[in-house]
Amino acid sequence: MLRATVKLCCGIAHDHLRRLPGLKITAVAAIQKDARGLVARGSCCLPSKIPHYIQKLMGKETAACPEPAGDVSPSRFSSVDLSYITQGETALQRALSILQQHTGWQAETMLDAGAAVSSAALPGLGKVFRAEVVLAVPVARLHRELFERIEQMPQWNPTLSRVKVLQRVGTDTLVTHEVTAPSPGNLVGQRDFVSVRHRGRRETAVYLVGTATHVEPLPLQEGCIRAESRLSCIVLQPLAGDPGRTRFTWLLSMDLKASATALLGGWIPTSVINRILPQSQADFIKHLRRHLSAAACP
């Protein structure tokens, strides 16, 4: 009876889950958790192999994501862990929708780093900046630096003073705390961000998304204003015909919040924000290029 019910539910949800593979993993985790709980309580109606059967029934995505070592495995995700995965997947789907939007973008400038920047005002996000550039580095290298080695970012990016991974949820989701370095003139003051970072793949492209989240207990940092990343998405795609180069696309929307030292009585003018955010993208790309070039030298 349970198998029949699960088949029915999975059949109904199949189309939605196929489009949202991260949610499929989340669904599997939730079903596994409940099923194993019944097994542990000695239910005579539930075979111990049901969780594996459900995993097979739901598709190949879960098998393609090996369970990490230790206590963090899909069957042991807490409700908070599952919420982080869902936040990451929701941010990814939102980013994919924006990337498919080809109208409404206005050219901003060609930055020092050679990146073309455009912007669009989008409902729920405000102004979103999109930086595009081609980097002479393969996708795998960039992916490693921007996700797997994220805590080392301050070593090559002087705009950051600290990046700490607060929690790893499975293999594709991180909860991070980043603190910016003091800026010249302290125009906007130091900011810190608490974010969910999530990794997704579509064909040959890698998507690294981030969005603001809340972690308890994580007090405000002295001297910092708690800002929020509404949406960040870096797309790494091998250049057609040249896999040693990567098309780098970055969507960015932030709420920098008010600062007691900012202009105009404590609020940051929109004109300042619209200058700071694309410039921060240019600076990041410039520092990333310099770091990768230095690492490539013998």
ABEGO torsion letter per residue (X at the ends): XAAAAAAAAAAAAAAAAAABAAAAAAAAAAAAAAAAAAAAAGBAABBAAAAAAAAAAAEAAAAABBBBBEABBAAABBAAAAAAAAAAAAAAAAAAAAAABABGBBBABBBAAGBBBBBBBBBGAEBBBBBBBBBBBBAAAAAAAAAAAAAAAAAABAABABBBBABBBEAABBBBBBBBBBBBGGAAEBBBBBBBBBBBBBEABBBBBBBBBBBOBBBBBBGBBBBBBABBBBBBBBBBGBAABBBBBBBBBBBAEBBAABBGGGBBBAAAAAAAAAAAAAAAAAAAAAAAAAAABX
